[in-house]
Amino acid sequence: MTKRKVTWELYSYGEYSSWERSSKRLPKLLKITDKVKIQPGIEFGYVIKIKGAKGKKIEYCIDHPPFKNDKGLIEPSFKGEYFINSNDYDFFLGDTVWEPYDDKQGKWTLTAKLEGKVLAEKIITLFL
């Protein structure tokens, strides 16, 4: 049996509408850009369209400017994994900002990997 080849494309990136994380629907793309003005309710990130990877695991990392969490410690990069549940899958990797906004300014690097191979890596710069 031939192993099916996994394919992907970075479909969109930039500024998105507010996203309900429990929803299956992805946020709506508002603007393709790698520079996002910080404002309440704005999501930023990218969508990858992946084919042929059902049952595989995406590993992701959001590396951000140094800011402190509610315990006063520098917040580490956000890392996680997600299992792909269909052979034709759209994956959104992104975030939103919260107050105080000034410490969220700067470069945010969003990386997604599949089986150790980088699918997408994008730097999005946030500014006030």
N, C-alpha and C positions, 0 to 999 in steps of 0.2 A: 504494500500500500504506500503510495506516494504521500509524503508529508506536504501539507498545504503551506504555501508561502504566505507569510504575514506581510501585508502592505499597510502603509500609513501616509498621511499627508497632514501638514500643519494647515488647517483649513482657514482659521481666522485668529486674529490676536488684537488686543487693544482694550477698549472700554466697552463694558457690557451693562445691561440693566441689572437691577437687584435680582439675586438668585435665591430661590427657595431650595435649600440643599436636600430636602426630603423629596422634592419633585423629580420626576424623570425628565422633565423638560429643561433644556439648557437655557441659560440667560440669553437675552437678545443682544446681538452685536449692535452697538451704537456708533462706534467709530474705530476704524483700523488705525492704530497708532502705537508707538512705543514710548510715548510721553503722555502721562495721564494727570490731569489736574485733580488734586485731592478735594473731594466733596462728599457729603453724606450720601449713602445709598449706592455709590458707584462701585461696580466690580471691575476688576482688571484681570487679564490672563489670556488664555488661548484655548482653542478647540482643536483636537487632533481627531481625524477620522481614521479608524483602524479597521482593517478587514482581515479575517482569517485567524484571529487570536483568541477565540472563545476558550475560556478556562485558564488562560494565562494571567499573569499578574503584572500590573504596571506599578513601578516604584516611582514616587515623585518627591521632589524637594523644592521648597520655596525658601530661598536664601534672601534675607532682607537686611536693611540697615539696622544697626544696633539700637534697640529700644528696650526699656525695662518693663517687666510684667508686674502684676499686682503685688508681688512679694519683693519688688525692688531689685530683682535680678535681671541681667541681660537675657532676653528671650532667645532661645536657640532657633535654628532654622526649623521650619515646619516640614516634617517628613512623614511619609505614610505609604501605604500600598492599597491597591484596588484591584479586585478580580473582574475581569472582562466577562460579561454574561451573554454575549451574542457574537456572531461572526461579522456583523456589520455594526460597529460601535463608535459612538461619538463621546469623547472624553474631554471634559472641561477641567482645566487646572487654573485656579485663580484665587483671588482673595479680595477683600474689601478693607477699608481702613476705619479706624475708630479713634476717638479722642484720647489723648491729645494728638493732633495731626502733625505738629512740627517734627516729632521724632520719627515719623513714618516716611519723610521725604528721602529721596535718593533712589538708588538702583535696587530693584527686586529681580533676582534671577530665578526663573521657573524652569525646572528640568523634569522631564518624564523619560523613564527608561523601561524597556521591555527585554527581559533576559539579559540584562547588563548592557544592552545597546541603547544609546541615546536616540529617542524618537524625536524629541523637540527640546530645544533650550532657547529661551527668549529672555532678554533683559528689558524690563519695563521700568522707566524712570518716573517716579511720582514727584509732583511739585505742588506748592501752594500758590 
